[in-house]
Amino acid sequence: MKRVVRGGLIAAALLAGVAAGAATPVLRDPALPEALRHTRPAPPSEGVVLQAQVEAKLRGRFEAADASGQGHISRAQAEAAGLGFVARHFNAIDSGGHGSVSWAQVQAYIAQRAAAR
């Protein structure tokens, strides 16, 4: 039987667990603590759950970038915080040209783009 392994050590470890007759994939990564080697990976998030996780992460980064705590960030603060989407679309989000955007403005812009699809 010829086996093609892609994806590095984790893929090889999973294949080793399946090939050994394991009912479920067993993680055999040597960097993983022994207690965790027989746990099943969590299923990826989807739909509403994934959307809520993404929004929470973005909001956290937005709030961290808001050094003044006034609820607004500048383009420079967005760039420094790694909020590339906000920085790239800053002028569209800041339709009033105030030089800063609020979280509500970012949410409204994202919703507007989603509705346009």
C-alpha positions in Angstrom: 0.0 0.0 0.0 1.5 3.3 -1.1 0.8 6.2 1.3 1.2 9.9 0.4 1.7 12.1 3.4 1.0 15.9 3.2 0.9 18.5 5.9 3.9 17.5 8.0 4.2 15.7 11.3 0.6 16.1 12.4 -0.8 14.5 9.2 1.8 11.7 9.5 0.8 11.2 13.2 -2.9 11.0 12.3 -2.2 8.6 9.5 -0.2 6.4 11.9 -3.1 6.3 14.3 -5.5 5.3 11.6 -3.2 2.8 10.1 -2.6 1.1 13.5 -6.3 0.3 13.5 -7.4 3.1 15.8 -11.2 3.7 15.7 -10.6 7.4 15.9 -7.5 9.3 14.9 -4.9 9.4 17.6 -2.6 12.3 17.9 1.0 11.0 18.1 2.9 14.3 18.0 5.8 14.0 20.4 5.4 17.7 21.4 1.9 16.9 22.7 1.6 15.9 26.4 0.8 12.3 26.8 -2.6 13.1 28.5 -3.7 14.9 25.3 -2.6 12.3 22.7 -5.8 10.4 22.9 -8.2 13.3 22.6 -10.1 14.0 19.5 -9.5 17.4 17.9 -12.4 19.8 18.3 -14.6 20.2 15.3 -14.1 23.5 13.5 -16.6 26.3 14.2 -19.3 27.1 11.6 -22.1 29.5 10.9 -23.3 31.7 13.7 -20.8 30.4 16.2 -17.8 31.1 13.8 -19.3 34.6 13.1 -19.5 35.4 16.8 -16.0 34.2 17.4 -14.6 36.4 14.6 -16.6 39.4 15.8 -15.4 38.9 19.4 -11.8 38.7 18.2 -12.1 41.8 16.0 -13.8 43.8 18.8 -11.1 42.8 21.2 -8.4 44.0 18.9 -10.4 47.2 18.2 -10.7 47.9 21.9 -7.0 47.2 22.5 -6.2 49.7 19.7 -8.3 52.4 21.3 -5.6 53.8 23.6 -7.7 56.8 24.7 -10.7 54.6 25.6 -13.1 57.0 23.9 -14.4 54.3 21.5 -12.8 55.5 18.3 -9.5 54.6 16.5 -7.5 56.3 13.8 -6.2 54.6 10.6 -2.7 54.5 12.2 -4.1 52.8 15.3 -6.0 50.3 13.1 -2.7 49.5 11.2 -0.7 49.2 14.4 -3.3 46.8 15.9 -3.2 44.5 12.8 -6.8 45.5 11.7 -5.9 45.5 8.1 -9.5 45.4 6.9 -10.3 48.5 8.9 -7.2 50.3 7.7 -7.8 49.4 4.0 -11.4 50.5 4.1 -10.9 53.3 6.5 -12.2 56.1 4.2 -15.4 54.1 3.4 -16.0 53.4 7.1 -15.3 57.0 8.1 -17.9 58.4 5.6 -18.1 61.6 7.6 -14.3 62.2 7.3 -13.7 62.7 11.0 -10.4 60.8 11.0 -11.5 58.1 13.4 -14.0 55.3 13.3 -16.1 53.6 16.1 -16.8 50.0 16.5 -20.5 50.7 15.5 -19.3 52.2 12.2 -17.1 49.1 11.5 -20.0 46.8 12.2 -22.3 48.8 10.0 -19.8 48.8 7.2 -19.3 45.0 7.4 -23.1 44.5 7.5 -23.5 46.8 4.4 -20.9 44.8 2.5 -22.5 41.5 3.5 -25.9 42.7 2.3 -24.5 43.8 -1.0 -23.3 40.3 -1.8 
